């Protein structure tokens, strides 16, 4: 297995090299999303490519430079290299549920999102949802490129991912759980959807190993309320009280329904949110991150 990271940055690589069999079977390569051709050495000789890298931030001073360009150009750089390597049979792209969250119609409890739903870039721009815009433009560009170049592309659309952490640094989604532990409500919501990293990882593998896999796959969990999250986390932090939320905004944005039957057809059985939250906290404690 080949991975593109910065081998010199031990914080980003030590946990990878500590995995079982990594010393024998894992090779690390340095690459940049914005550097054309920098993925060639990593992809050369591979049967399949998982492209998972994209910047994640909700607030951006310069959305074009911080989010949009790395997401779109980085995706096309990887896909372009894949078309030059004859051994590559399939590419699995990690997109996001964000590419469904801002369609050109209002969300609500009677709306069902499925793989045919796409965020509208004009809506994203109007609402200044720069991360959603970056992921939407990147996925749209990927589909166009794949069609034009006859590339076997499968796209995974996970929601907010939590679960046990391997690394000693905090990523955006795990930081949401840490905020809960601190009594903060990152998105000012009553309703949340938290999908387990182990389910997301397995779905990626199944998308590679299943010859009939095609198109997009939503990987998202059922709604869980702030009160339910608070109850679970109080097993570890008895005095926890999570901040109140704006229910009016919440009703319009997070109470939609999600069709996950397609990813279930790959053999995915979702981990209960309660288990994911507990395992996240135990992992954070084990690594002294909380």
Secondary structure, 3 states (H helix, E strand, C coil): CEEECCCCCHHHHHHHHCCCCHHHHCEEECCCCCCCCCCHHHHCCCCEEEECCCCCCCCCCCHHHHHHHHHHHHHHHHHHHHHHCCCCCEEEEECCCHHHHCCCCCCCCCCEECCCCCCCHHHHHHCCCHHHHHHHHHHHHHHHHHHHCCCCEEEEEECEEECCCCCCCCCHHHHHHHHHHCCCCCCCCCEEEEEEHHHHHHHHHHHHHCCCCCEEEEECCCEEEHHHHHHHHCCCCCCCCCCCCCHHHHHHHCCCEECCHHHHCCCCCCCCHHHHHHHHHHHHHHCCCC
